[in-house]
Amino acid sequence: MTLHPSGSCVNNWGVNKLGQMLKAMAKDAGFLKHKRITNHSVRKFLVQKLRNANIPPTETMAITGHKNVQSITNYSNISVEQQQKCSFLLSPVNVTIQQIPLVHLHAPKLWPK
């Protein structure tokens, strides 16, 4: 381990070491073998979960190591519920949000329940 000029510790791992560790953890956790799980997909998943939990962007940046808000904005998608609320605002049908059932989209299963 070496000390980075910023004061943080840096591991001297090879380029593929973290990827190999992630694959081993995914296998042990029972993730689907045919799904590609990368360091980037885990980071994006984390940013989305933090956003859905209403964690402020500055705290998300501190957790993920992003340097600016635009970086985490690029990672996050709006939730199904937020999409439905937007659709309701644009819809000519006169119903309340509570009358709209949440639709469960079948996204590829990457994470166990």
N, C-alpha and C positions, 0 to 999 in steps of 0.2 A: 504494500500500500504506500502511496506517496501523498504528500500534502500539496494540494492545488494552491496557486497564488491567492485565490479567494478565501482560503482557510478551510475548505472542505477536503475530505479524504477522497482519493481516487484509487480504485482498484486497478491493478495491472493485468486484467484479464484479456484473453485473446478476443478477437472480433466475434467469434461464434459462441463464446462461453455462456453469455446471458441467454441466448436463444436456445442452447442445449438445456440449460437449467429450466427455462420456461416449458419446453416440451416435456421434460421429465415430470414437472409439477402438474401439467395438464393431464398427462397419462395417469399419474397417481390419483388425481381428483376425479377421474372418470369422464373427462371431456370427450366429445365425439372425435374419433381419430381422423375422419375425413375433413374436418374443419381446420382451417389454417389459423392458428393463434400465434400472434406475433407480439413483440414488445409494444409496438404501436397500437395494436388492437386492444391490448390491456389498458394502455394509457387512455385511449379514447373511451373505453368502457367506464373507467374511473371518472373521467371528466363529466360524462353524461350522468352517472349516478350522483355525483356531487351537485350538479346543476339541478337535477330532479328533486334533491333534498334541500334545495334553496340555500346551499352553501354559497356565500359571497365569492365573486370571481377572484378577489385578492387572496382569500384563504385557499381557494382551489389552486391558484398559481403557486402559493407557498408549498402546497402538498406535492404538486406535480413537477415543480421546477421550471414552469413556463416564465418567460421574461415579460410578456405583454398580454393584455386582455384579448387582443385579436387572435392570438394563437389558440386560446381555449375556446373562443367563439367558433373558430373553424372546426373544432372537434365535436361540438355539441349539436344535437338535433332536437327539435321540439318533440314533446311526448305526444302520444296518440290523443290524450285528453286535450292538450293544447291545440292540436290539429282540428279536433272536432269543434272546439270553441270558435276557432277561426272560421270554420265552415259554416257554423251557425250564424255568425255575424254577416256572412255573405249570402246566406240562403234567403229566398223570398218566402219560405214557409214560416208561419208564425208559431213557433214552439219555444218552450223554455229549455235551458241547458239541462235541467234535471230530467226532462222527458226524453233526452237523447241517450240511448244505451251506449256504453263504451264498447267499441269494436275491438276484439282481440286479433291483431294482425299476427300472422304466423311468420315471424322472422326466423332465420336460421338459429337453431339452438347452439349457443356457444358456451353457456355457463350453466352449471347445475343449479337446481332450485335450492 
